[in-house]
């Protein structure tokens, strides 16, 4: 379980979005497609593929609304801890049933906010090939629509000076897909219902990623 603390701040997330806009557009050249597909109000879950550490900040700076991301607790070290908390991000222990993180994430959705999730759980190929059940749980429990997001190009050409980030002024595509309901409409939250929702989500996310690649030529 995570340590205690205040609930994630919507105002903090708005500040985080402004910081993200400045950094992402200042250092790289994001091309954003389909941002209008994100509902303008009400709860929504952004399900993002994850192949590079820049993917989260890139989405924070390009999404049309402030985003509260579930971020692994290992990132909350040193001065990053108060900074990430201050901009409304959620610390999660991926190795345990983190009740504080679950409560905070559901709280974001209950108050009409935007929750950002890497459904693959950790950085990998970014192809949605292996999904964890967390996304299905939040979507079914809250009833919030899911918007698939593909971040493409972040791993294409690393910087010559700092391989951990993309080359400066590189083009990175952020493609938003159509919102969809993960549940079957019954409101059931049984293990079977969550397993079925996970399969449904994976099919939609994989299809969106393929479409985004065709659209961008990535």
LUMLUM-935119 format. One record per residue (C-alpha): residue in one letter; x, y, z. Coordinates in steps of 0.1 Angstrom, whole numbers. Example, Ala and Ser with C-alpha at 12.3 -4.5 7.8 and 13.67 -1.06 7.14 Angstrom:
BEGIN
PT code  east north    up
PT    A   123   -45    78
PT    S   137   -11    71
//
This chain:
BEGIN
PT code  east north    up
PT    X     0     0     0
PT    X    12    35    -7
PT    X    17    60    20
PT    X   -10    84    29
PT    X   -14   119    14
PT    X   -39   143     0
PT    X   -61   133   -29
PT    X   -48   142   -64
PT    X   -53   178   -72
PT    X   -72   188  -104
PT    X   -55   222  -102
PT    X   -21   204   -99
PT    X   -29   184  -130
PT    X   -38   216  -149
PT    X    -4   230  -139
PT    X    12   198  -150
PT    X    -5   201  -184
PT    X     9   236  -189
PT    X    44   224  -180
PT    X    40   195  -204
PT    X    29   218  -232
PT    X    59   240  -227
PT    X    84   211  -225
PT    X    70   188  -252
PT    X    65   215  -278
PT    X    97   233  -268
PT    X   119   202  -272
PT    X   101   181  -298
PT    X    76   184  -326
PT    X    44   166  -315
PT    X    18   159  -342
PT    X   -16   154  -325
PT    X   -43   136  -343
PT    X   -79   130  -332
PT    X   -78   150  -299
PT    X  -114   159  -305
PT    X  -123   123  -297
PT    X  -116   129  -260
PT    X  -149   138  -243
PT    X  -148   175  -234
PT    X  -161   168  -199
PT    X  -169   140  -176
PT    X  -147   110  -165
PT    X  -125    93  -192
PT    X   -97    69  -192
PT    X   -68    74  -216
PT    X   -52    40  -224
PT    X   -17    46  -237
PT    X     9    23  -253
PT    X    43    25  -235
PT    X    76    21  -253
PT    X    96    51  -240
PT    X    98    71  -208
PT    X    88   102  -226
PT    X    53    88  -235
PT    X    36    99  -203
PT    X    49   135  -203
PT    X    42   137  -240
PT    X     6   128  -234
PT    X     3   152  -205
PT    X    15   180  -229
PT    X    -7   170  -259
PT    X   -40   158  -244
PT    X   -68   183  -246
PT    X   -75   180  -208
PT    X   -53   177  -177
PT    X   -44   140  -170
PT    X   -38   122  -137
PT    X   -14    93  -145
PT    X    -9    62  -125
PT    X    29    61  -122
PT    X    51    34  -107
PT    X    62    43   -72
PT    X    99    39   -82
PT    X    96    72  -101
PT    X    87    91   -69
PT    X   123    96   -56
PT    X   140   126   -43
PT    X   127   160   -56
PT    X   105   141   -82
PT    X    83   129   -53
PT    X    68   163   -43
PT    X    68   175   -79
PT    X    48   146   -93
PT    X    24   148   -63
PT    X    21   185   -68
PT    X    10   181  -105
PT    X   -17   156   -95
PT    X     0   123  -105
PT    X    -8    91   -87
PT    X    18    68   -71
PT    X    11    31   -75
PT    X    28     0   -62
PT    X    27   -24   -92
PT    X    37   -54   -70
PT    X     7   -53   -47
PT    X   -30   -44   -44
PT    X   -24    -7   -38
PT    X   -56     4   -22
PT    X   -46    40   -19
PT    X   -38    42   -56
PT    X   -71    25   -65
PT    X   -90    49   -43
PT    X   -73    79   -57
PT    X   -78    67   -93
PT    X  -115    60   -88
PT    X  -117    94   -71
PT    X  -103   111  -102
PT    X  -130    95  -123
PT    X  -158   101   -97
PT    X  -151   138   -99
PT    X  -152   139  -137
PT    X  -114   138  -143
PT    X   -91   122  -168
PT    X   -71    91  -157
PT    X   -41    81  -177
PT    X   -31    44  -177
PT    X    -3    24  -193
PT    X   -24    -9  -196
PT    X     7   -29  -204
PT    X    19   -22  -168
PT    X    55   -14  -178
PT    X    75    -1  -207
PT    X    79   -26  -235
PT    X    72   -29  -272
PT    X    43    -6  -269
PT    X    21   -29  -289
PT    X    -6   -37  -262
PT    X     3   -74  -265
PT    X     1   -80  -228
PT    X   -26   -62  -208
PT    X   -30   -62  -170
PT    X   -65   -63  -156
PT    X   -63   -29  -139
PT    X   -76    -9  -168
PT    X  -107   -32  -171
PT    X  -113   -28  -133
PT    X  -113    10  -134
PT    X  -134    11  -166
PT    X  -160   -13  -154
PT    X  -161     0  -118
PT    X  -164    37  -128
PT    X  -183    33  -161
PT    X  -159    58  -177
PT    X  -153    55  -214
PT    X  -119    44  -226
PT    X  -100    64  -252
PT    X   -71    45  -268
PT    X   -39    66  -274
PT    X   -10    56  -296
PT    X    23    75  -291
PT    X    46    67  -321
PT    X    81    78  -329
PT    X    94    83  -294
PT    X   119    54  -299
PT    X   129    61  -335
PT    X   160    83  -331
PT    X   175    88  -297
PT    X   194   120  -289
PT    X   231   120  -296
PT    X   237   137  -263
PT    X   212   118  -241
PT    X   201    85  -255
PT    X   174    83  -229
PT    X   153   109  -248
PT    X   143   113  -285
PT    X   164   135  -307
PT    X   156   172  -302
PT    X   129   185  -325
PT    X   120   150  -336
PT    X    84   145  -347
PT    X    64   124  -323
PT    X    28   114  -333
PT    X     1   112  -307
PT    X   -31    96  -321
PT    X   -63    95  -301
PT    X   -89    69  -310
PT    X  -127    66  -306
PT    X  -140    64  -270
PT    X  -157    31  -261
PT    X  -173    13  -232
PT    X  -152   -15  -218
PT    X  -181   -33  -199
PT    X  -209   -53  -214
PT    X  -236   -29  -200
PT    X  -246   -52  -172
PT    X  -225   -35  -145
PT    X  -211   -68  -134
PT    X  -177   -67  -117
PT    X  -171  -105  -114
PT    X  -138  -120  -124
PT    X  -154  -133  -156
PT    X  -168   -99  -165
PT    X  -134   -83  -159
PT    X  -116  -110  -180
PT    X  -141  -104  -208
PT    X  -136   -66  -205
PT    X   -98   -71  -207
PT    X  -102   -90  -240
PT    X  -126   -64  -254
PT    X  -101   -36  -244
PT    X   -71   -54  -259
PT    X   -89   -59  -292
PT    X   -99   -22  -294
PT    X   -64   -10  -284
PT    X   -46   -33  -308
PT    X   -69   -22  -337
PT    X   -64    15  -329
PT    X   -26    10  -328
PT    X   -26    -6  -362
PT    X   -48    22  -376
PT    X   -26    48  -361
PT    X     5    32  -377
PT    X   -12    32  -411
PT    X   -23    68  -406
PT    X    11    81  -396
PT    X    33    57  -417
PT    X    51    47  -385
//
